[in-house]
Amino acid sequence: MKKKLPRREREKLRHRTEMLATALDLFSEKGYHNVSMHEIAEKAEFAIGTLYKFFKNKEDLYKALIMAKAGEYHRILSDVLSEKNDVQTTLKDYISAKAKIFADSVPTLRLYFAETHGASFNIKAGLDQDIGKLYEKLVKQLTSVLERGIRSKVLRELDPYYMAVALEGLTNSFLFCWLEDPDRHPYEANVPVITDMFLNGVLR
């Protein structure tokens, strides 16, 4: 059983969460470079000095935001891959899980892909490496699932790492389409298409 945090620590955590949520809204609306720490503090209804007690500058706040969200996403996907289901069910659940975790989080998804796929604003100084480590850990876990599928003769004997990379590329491409035009390319509705493309290919 988890030990309950002292009231002061719970309050600090709540304040930090509110600041990050406000920053996410502003970054998504205006872009990283067009938002100041003063603006974040004002909208979050905190004194600027309080904001600087939590984050030394805007870059530090941005890194904290992206790492928190990336960690959350990867934990959810890792839990799906850890389930003791047959390989096909696990892969289908993994593809579906991406729809569930991103459906209500379009702003974060835009920021996340901007960082992991090198869009116009790319904050360096270690963040790309930290996210890269999380991503590689997830791909390694997905590779293990695919290896299990090969051993059990469910999947073809291809390189499981490249199979994992291919699945990530396929799902992320559909997510990009969804971001560009959610009505025309609803990711969740396309889950069966993605699953069929990956498991069965496109040859007749």
Backbone bond lengths (Angstrom), bond angles and torsions (degrees), N, CA, C in turn:
res aa  C-N    CA-C-N  psi(-1)  N-CA   C-N-CA  omega(-1)  CA-C   N-CA-C  phi
1 M - - - 1.466 - - 1.533 109.97 -
2 K 1.344 116.03 131.12 1.458 120.06 -178.06 1.525 111.19 -70.43
3 K 1.341 114.71 137.47 1.456 119.89 177.61 1.534 109.08 -74.95
4 K 1.315 116.20 132.90 1.467 120.73 -178.69 1.519 109.79 -71.14
5 L 1.341 115.67 134.89 1.458 120.67 179.32 1.526 110.60 -69.79
6 P 1.332 117.16 148.11 1.469 120.19 174.28 1.529 110.29 -58.77
7 R 1.328 116.43 155.28 1.458 121.14 -175.67 1.527 111.92 -55.70
8 R 1.346 117.49 -42.56 1.460 120.44 -178.50 1.525 111.60 -63.04
9 E 1.330 116.24 -39.06 1.458 120.06 178.93 1.531 111.20 -68.54
10 R 1.324 116.54 -37.75 1.467 120.52 177.37 1.528 110.37 -64.14
11 E 1.323 115.55 -38.99 1.463 120.78 179.02 1.531 110.97 -65.49
12 K 1.332 116.53 -42.53 1.461 121.05 178.09 1.521 111.14 -62.80
13 L 1.320 115.43 -41.51 1.463 120.28 179.60 1.522 110.92 -64.47
14 R 1.331 116.01 -40.03 1.464 120.70 179.09 1.533 110.62 -64.76
15 H 1.328 116.39 -43.47 1.461 120.58 178.69 1.529 111.14 -62.16
16 R 1.313 116.11 -43.51 1.467 120.82 -179.39 1.533 110.28 -62.63
17 T 1.329 115.91 -42.39 1.465 120.98 179.05 1.519 111.03 -62.60
18 E 1.336 116.70 -41.13 1.468 121.18 179.03 1.530 110.79 -64.68
19 M 1.324 116.74 -40.68 1.459 120.75 178.59 1.524 111.46 -63.67
20 L 1.315 116.50 -44.10 1.465 120.44 -179.82 1.525 111.19 -65.52
21 A 1.333 116.28 -39.72 1.472 120.13 179.67 1.533 110.41 -64.37
22 T 1.325 116.38 -40.33 1.467 120.58 178.33 1.519 110.66 -65.75
23 A 1.332 116.33 -43.90 1.465 120.67 179.23 1.531 110.53 -61.07
24 L 1.320 116.83 -40.66 1.461 120.97 179.04 1.528 110.69 -59.98
25 D 1.320 116.13 -45.55 1.468 120.57 179.07 1.532 110.93 -59.36
26 L 1.324 115.87 -46.61 1.468 120.03 -176.64 1.528 112.01 -70.27
27 F 1.327 117.42 -43.21 1.463 120.61 178.27 1.529 110.80 -60.00
28 S 1.332 115.35 -41.53 1.464 120.43 -177.79 1.520 111.32 -69.06
29 E 1.342 115.70 -35.44 1.464 120.50 -177.41 1.522 112.44 -77.94
30 K 1.354 116.03 -41.91 1.467 119.78 -170.73 1.526 114.76 -113.80
31 G 1.324 116.18 -15.73 1.461 118.96 -173.73 1.517 110.47 95.04
32 Y 1.306 116.00 147.66 1.463 122.13 -175.71 1.533 112.51 -54.40
33 H 1.318 116.43 -48.53 1.470 120.43 -173.08 1.525 113.47 -71.41
34 N 1.311 117.17 -16.38 1.464 120.66 -176.84 1.526 113.73 -98.28
35 V 1.318 116.26 11.19 1.470 120.78 -178.87 1.527 108.87 -120.55
36 S 1.322 116.62 134.53 1.462 120.94 179.02 1.524 110.48 -106.56
37 M 1.316 115.11 162.03 1.468 120.10 176.99 1.533 109.94 -63.07
38 H 1.326 117.08 -35.95 1.462 120.67 178.70 1.530 110.43 -61.89
39 E 1.326 115.80 -40.35 1.464 120.05 -179.60 1.528 111.00 -66.51
40 I 1.322 115.94 -40.70 1.463 120.07 178.24 1.527 110.29 -63.17
41 A 1.318 116.42 -46.43 1.468 121.03 -179.88 1.523 111.34 -60.66
42 E 1.340 115.42 -43.75 1.470 120.01 -177.99 1.531 111.32 -63.84
43 K 1.335 116.00 -46.18 1.460 119.11 -178.12 1.529 111.56 -69.01
44 A 1.323 116.50 -33.84 1.466 120.54 179.33 1.528 111.94 -79.85
45 E 1.334 115.69 -8.10 1.472 123.09 179.16 1.528 112.09 64.49
46 F 1.361 113.83 45.09 1.457 120.79 173.43 1.523 108.16 -125.25
47 A 1.319 116.43 153.89 1.461 119.96 173.71 1.526 108.40 -67.80
48 I 1.318 116.72 147.51 1.462 120.60 -178.96 1.532 111.26 -58.97
49 G 1.337 115.50 -35.29 1.467 119.66 177.96 1.522 111.95 -63.40
50 T 1.321 116.73 -36.02 1.469 121.05 178.01 1.521 110.48 -65.79
51 L 1.327 116.22 -41.04 1.465 120.33 178.86 1.524 110.38 -61.26
52 Y 1.349 116.45 -41.47 1.463 120.22 -179.27 1.528 112.59 -72.48
53 K 1.306 117.58 -16.67 1.467 119.80 173.69 1.531 110.74 -69.78
54 F 1.341 115.58 -28.61 1.466 120.81 -178.94 1.527 112.21 -91.99
55 F 1.336 116.78 -36.14 1.466 121.27 -175.48 1.525 108.76 -136.18
56 K 1.339 116.59 130.48 1.466 119.27 -174.07 1.529 112.59 -71.54
57 N 1.336 117.04 -26.13 1.465 121.03 176.47 1.531 109.01 -162.86
58 K 1.317 116.39 -177.55 1.469 120.49 -176.36 1.522 111.46 -66.58
59 E 1.322 116.65 -37.65 1.464 120.36 179.14 1.521 110.84 -62.65
60 D 1.327 115.77 -41.65 1.463 120.86 178.66 1.530 110.67 -62.54
61 L 1.328 116.44 -41.03 1.467 121.42 178.26 1.533 110.22 -64.76
62 Y 1.322 116.27 -43.90 1.463 120.73 -179.51 1.536 110.75 -61.60
63 K 1.321 115.54 -43.73 1.470 119.43 179.55 1.524 110.61 -61.82
64 A 1.324 115.81 -42.88 1.467 119.90 179.83 1.523 110.73 -61.91
65 L 1.322 115.83 -40.88 1.462 121.26 179.75 1.525 111.36 -63.23
66 I 1.323 116.67 -50.94 1.456 120.84 -177.93 1.528 111.74 -64.72
67 M 1.334 116.89 -42.22 1.465 119.53 -178.74 1.517 111.57 -67.34
68 A 1.343 116.92 -36.71 1.465 120.02 178.47 1.518 110.43 -63.62
69 K 1.339 116.63 -45.29 1.457 120.80 -179.21 1.525 111.44 -70.07
70 A 1.324 116.64 -42.07 1.466 119.91 178.88 1.527 110.62 -61.94
71 G 1.325 116.27 -42.33 1.465 120.04 178.03 1.513 111.84 -62.27
72 E 1.326 115.78 -40.81 1.474 120.99 179.39 1.533 110.77 -63.89
73 Y 1.316 117.34 -47.05 1.467 121.23 -179.63 1.523 111.00 -62.19
74 H 1.317 115.28 -46.16 1.454 119.18 -175.79 1.520 111.84 -68.15
75 R 1.319 117.24 -31.94 1.482 119.67 176.21 1.529 110.21 -65.12
76 I 1.324 116.34 -42.93 1.464 120.02 -179.54 1.528 110.22 -63.02
77 L 1.336 116.42 -47.09 1.456 120.26 -179.17 1.523 111.74 -67.28
78 S 1.311 116.59 -36.19 1.463 120.73 177.49 1.525 111.33 -64.26
79 D 1.323 116.25 -38.73 1.473 120.31 177.85 1.531 110.83 -62.79
80 V 1.334 116.35 -38.80 1.468 120.69 178.64 1.527 109.85 -63.48
81 L 1.329 116.18 -43.77 1.462 120.46 -178.49 1.526 112.37 -70.48
82 S 1.324 116.55 -19.11 1.471 121.09 -179.66 1.524 113.02 -84.42
83 E 1.325 116.92 -13.47 1.467 120.34 -179.47 1.528 110.44 -62.66
84 K 1.325 116.34 141.42 1.468 121.66 -177.89 1.526 111.34 -87.84
85 N 1.316 116.25 59.64 1.461 121.85 177.36 1.520 109.28 -103.19
86 D 1.346 116.78 172.78 1.459 118.65 172.51 1.527 108.07 -67.85
87 V 1.320 115.52 159.43 1.464 120.92 -171.26 1.528 112.23 -60.03
88 Q 1.326 118.07 -43.99 1.459 120.26 -178.47 1.524 111.53 -62.53
89 T 1.318 116.86 -40.71 1.471 120.49 177.83 1.516 110.76 -64.57
90 T 1.335 116.35 -42.90 1.466 120.50 179.44 1.524 111.19 -60.75
91 L 1.332 117.20 -43.58 1.463 120.85 -179.81 1.525 111.40 -65.87
92 K 1.328 116.61 -41.88 1.470 120.28 177.57 1.524 110.56 -63.25
93 D 1.335 116.05 -42.44 1.468 120.17 179.09 1.527 111.17 -64.66
94 Y 1.325 116.06 -36.30 1.463 120.98 179.39 1.528 110.76 -65.19
95 I 1.324 116.04 -45.61 1.463 120.90 178.98 1.530 110.02 -62.97
96 S 1.320 116.12 -42.13 1.475 120.65 179.77 1.520 111.66 -67.46
97 A 1.336 116.41 -36.53 1.467 120.94 -176.98 1.522 111.49 -60.54
98 K 1.330 116.55 -33.36 1.465 119.08 179.01 1.521 110.38 -62.69
99 A 1.332 116.12 -36.23 1.467 119.45 177.82 1.515 110.44 -65.50
100 K 1.309 116.60 -41.69 1.465 120.50 -175.25 1.524 112.54 -69.12
101 I 1.322 116.85 -40.77 1.467 117.93 -175.41 1.522 112.49 -79.44
102 F 1.336 117.65 -22.70 1.456 119.73 -179.03 1.524 113.47 -100.21
103 A 1.324 117.69 -14.02 1.468 120.69 -173.90 1.524 113.03 -55.50
104 D 1.315 117.10 -41.24 1.465 120.83 -177.54 1.520 112.25 -103.55
105 S 1.328 116.16 19.52 1.460 118.39 -173.98 1.521 112.20 -139.80
106 V 1.319 116.73 46.66 1.464 121.09 -178.61 1.534 112.36 -58.54
107 P 1.348 119.68 -43.86 1.477 118.78 179.40 1.528 112.94 -57.83
108 T 1.331 115.98 -43.27 1.458 119.47 -179.81 1.516 110.61 -67.68
109 L 1.316 116.23 -37.75 1.460 120.33 179.20 1.524 110.56 -60.68
110 R 1.328 116.91 -41.54 1.464 120.66 179.03 1.530 110.45 -62.39
111 L 1.323 116.22 -45.11 1.466 119.99 179.61 1.522 111.17 -66.15
112 Y 1.325 116.25 -40.94 1.464 121.47 -178.22 1.524 110.38 -62.76
113 F 1.329 116.69 -47.57 1.457 119.67 179.95 1.533 111.01 -68.40
114 A 1.314 116.91 -32.31 1.459 119.52 176.82 1.520 110.25 -60.93
115 E 1.326 116.44 -40.22 1.464 120.48 -179.25 1.526 111.79 -75.64
116 T 1.324 116.74 -42.47 1.469 118.96 -174.33 1.515 112.69 -83.32
117 H 1.343 118.01 -16.67 1.454 119.70 -178.62 1.533 112.77 -121.74
118 G 1.332 116.42 18.11 1.450 120.02 170.29 1.506 116.51 63.21
119 A 1.305 117.88 53.20 1.465 120.68 176.71 1.528 109.24 -78.49
120 S 1.329 116.78 -166.65 1.459 120.86 -170.01 1.527 113.78 -61.22
121 F 1.323 117.89 -37.61 1.473 117.73 176.91 1.525 108.15 -108.35
122 N 1.311 114.44 118.56 1.458 119.53 -176.51 1.524 108.15 -132.11
123 I 1.314 116.49 102.05 1.460 120.90 -177.67 1.521 109.28 -81.00
124 K 1.317 115.95 117.94 1.461 120.48 -172.72 1.530 111.21 -88.88
125 A 1.323 116.08 -131.85 1.468 123.60 177.57 1.523 112.51 55.25
126 G 1.322 116.23 44.01 1.465 118.79 170.55 1.510 115.68 100.79
127 L 1.321 118.50 -19.91 1.458 119.20 -176.52 1.519 111.00 -64.99
128 D 1.340 116.38 -42.83 1.458 119.15 179.86 1.524 110.82 -60.98
129 Q 1.328 116.69 -36.60 1.465 120.71 178.62 1.518 111.00 -69.03
130 D 1.323 116.85 -40.44 1.472 120.48 -179.37 1.525 110.79 -64.66
131 I 1.326 116.49 -44.37 1.457 119.82 177.95 1.525 109.84 -68.15
132 G 1.328 115.79 -37.04 1.459 120.02 177.69 1.521 112.01 -58.58
133 K 1.316 116.09 -39.25 1.475 120.09 178.58 1.523 111.08 -65.06
134 L 1.335 115.78 -42.31 1.463 119.78 177.02 1.522 110.82 -61.66
135 Y 1.322 115.40 -44.65 1.460 121.28 -177.31 1.532 110.63 -64.87
136 E 1.324 116.86 -45.19 1.464 120.37 179.95 1.528 111.45 -63.48
137 K 1.322 115.81 -36.15 1.471 119.69 177.35 1.524 110.28 -62.89
138 L 1.337 116.14 -41.06 1.454 120.66 179.48 1.527 110.93 -67.85
139 V 1.329 116.63 -43.15 1.469 120.75 178.70 1.526 110.22 -62.99
140 K 1.327 116.90 -37.70 1.467 120.47 177.75 1.528 110.56 -63.34
141 Q 1.327 116.79 -40.42 1.459 120.97 178.65 1.531 110.62 -66.77
142 L 1.324 116.04 -41.06 1.461 120.65 177.10 1.530 110.27 -64.70
143 T 1.319 116.63 -38.30 1.469 121.83 176.86 1.525 111.00 -59.42
144 S 1.329 116.57 -40.32 1.471 120.87 179.38 1.528 111.57 -63.37
145 V 1.335 115.58 -38.63 1.468 119.49 177.49 1.527 110.03 -63.86
146 L 1.322 116.14 -43.13 1.457 121.14 -179.67 1.533 111.16 -67.12
147 E 1.329 117.04 -36.83 1.467 120.99 175.25 1.528 110.69 -60.04
148 R 1.323 115.00 -40.22 1.465 119.97 177.99 1.522 110.48 -62.98
149 G 1.327 115.83 -38.34 1.456 120.15 177.91 1.516 112.75 -65.71
150 I 1.336 116.30 -35.69 1.468 121.05 177.95 1.530 110.11 -68.90
151 R 1.339 115.30 -44.72 1.466 119.69 -179.26 1.530 111.86 -62.06
152 S 1.329 115.91 -35.64 1.466 119.87 -178.10 1.537 112.19 -87.55
153 K 1.351 115.85 8.12 1.474 121.91 176.64 1.532 113.54 66.38
154 V 1.336 116.60 18.32 1.465 120.32 177.06 1.530 109.54 -83.10
155 L 1.336 116.61 -35.01 1.460 122.33 -178.18 1.527 110.35 -113.56
156 R 1.323 115.28 156.87 1.461 121.01 177.57 1.520 110.73 -66.83
157 E 1.329 115.78 158.38 1.459 120.69 -179.77 1.527 110.64 -83.33
158 L 1.318 114.90 74.96 1.456 122.30 174.58 1.521 108.20 -111.64
159 D 1.323 116.81 168.41 1.462 120.36 178.91 1.529 108.80 -64.45
160 P 1.345 118.51 114.81 1.471 120.59 -175.15 1.522 113.84 -63.50
161 Y 1.350 117.18 -29.41 1.466 119.22 178.89 1.529 110.06 -65.86
162 Y 1.332 116.12 -45.10 1.465 119.33 -179.50 1.528 110.86 -71.01
163 M 1.305 116.96 -28.12 1.461 119.70 172.86 1.529 109.93 -64.06
164 A 1.320 116.04 -41.64 1.469 120.82 178.75 1.529 110.62 -64.35
165 V 1.327 116.24 -43.67 1.466 121.05 178.42 1.531 110.17 -62.20
166 A 1.340 116.26 -39.67 1.467 120.57 179.62 1.529 111.05 -64.86
167 L 1.334 116.67 -41.44 1.462 119.79 179.01 1.521 110.92 -65.67
168 E 1.322 116.79 -40.39 1.459 120.29 177.51 1.532 110.64 -63.28
169 G 1.324 116.35 -42.82 1.456 119.99 179.12 1.521 111.99 -63.28
170 L 1.324 115.66 -40.28 1.462 120.41 -179.61 1.529 111.08 -65.78
171 T 1.323 116.73 -49.80 1.466 119.92 -178.46 1.529 110.99 -65.37
172 N 1.320 117.31 -40.71 1.465 119.71 -179.29 1.524 111.92 -67.67
173 S 1.334 117.17 -33.55 1.467 119.89 176.90 1.523 110.90 -63.82
174 F 1.330 116.50 -40.50 1.462 120.15 177.63 1.528 110.47 -67.13
175 L 1.336 116.72 -34.81 1.468 120.15 177.00 1.527 110.84 -65.90
176 F 1.336 117.09 -38.82 1.465 120.50 176.66 1.520 110.89 -61.64
177 C 1.339 115.82 -44.88 1.471 119.73 178.56 1.524 110.55 -59.60
178 W 1.328 115.67 -41.20 1.463 121.06 179.93 1.528 110.97 -63.81
179 L 1.335 116.06 -39.85 1.461 119.77 178.27 1.521 111.68 -63.74
180 E 1.321 116.12 -38.88 1.462 120.67 -178.35 1.526 112.06 -70.54
181 D 1.336 116.23 -39.83 1.468 120.20 -177.25 1.530 109.22 -151.25
182 P 1.338 117.12 84.74 1.474 121.44 -175.09 1.532 113.59 -58.38
183 D 1.325 116.81 -35.82 1.465 119.17 -178.32 1.526 111.94 -71.13
184 R 1.316 116.07 -39.20 1.458 120.26 -178.22 1.525 112.26 -79.10
185 H 1.338 117.00 -32.93 1.463 120.87 -175.03 1.531 111.18 -126.39
186 P 1.319 119.16 62.46 1.467 120.10 179.91 1.530 111.18 -66.29
187 Y 1.320 116.02 118.47 1.469 119.93 -174.04 1.526 111.70 -59.55
188 E 1.325 116.21 -47.96 1.466 119.72 -174.94 1.530 111.50 -60.28
189 A 1.324 116.53 -38.94 1.463 120.31 178.98 1.527 111.35 -68.11
190 N 1.328 116.43 -23.38 1.464 121.07 -178.84 1.528 114.03 -92.41
191 V 1.321 117.45 1.22 1.467 120.68 179.19 1.536 112.13 -54.34
192 P 1.355 119.60 -45.65 1.472 119.31 177.84 1.526 112.69 -61.60
193 V 1.346 117.06 -35.66 1.464 121.63 178.93 1.524 110.06 -65.43
194 I 1.330 116.40 -46.27 1.462 121.35 179.44 1.527 110.05 -61.18
195 T 1.319 116.25 -46.21 1.464 121.35 -179.37 1.519 110.78 -60.62
196 D 1.328 116.53 -44.89 1.459 121.12 -179.37 1.528 111.05 -65.30
197 M 1.330 116.91 -42.73 1.467 120.54 179.19 1.528 110.94 -60.40
198 F 1.332 116.18 -43.93 1.459 119.02 -176.59 1.522 112.10 -72.52
199 L 1.320 117.14 -46.42 1.467 120.75 -175.05 1.522 113.03 -78.40
200 N 1.325 117.05 -33.34 1.470 119.87 -173.19 1.527 114.35 -114.71
201 G 1.321 117.72 -9.93 1.455 119.74 -179.59 1.513 111.48 75.42
202 V 1.331 115.24 -170.80 1.462 119.35 -176.48 1.545 112.81 -117.22
203 L 1.323 116.89 -0.27 1.465 118.91 176.50 1.529 109.96 -72.82
204 R 1.330 116.16 146.65 1.477 120.03 178.39 1.521 109.00 -71.33
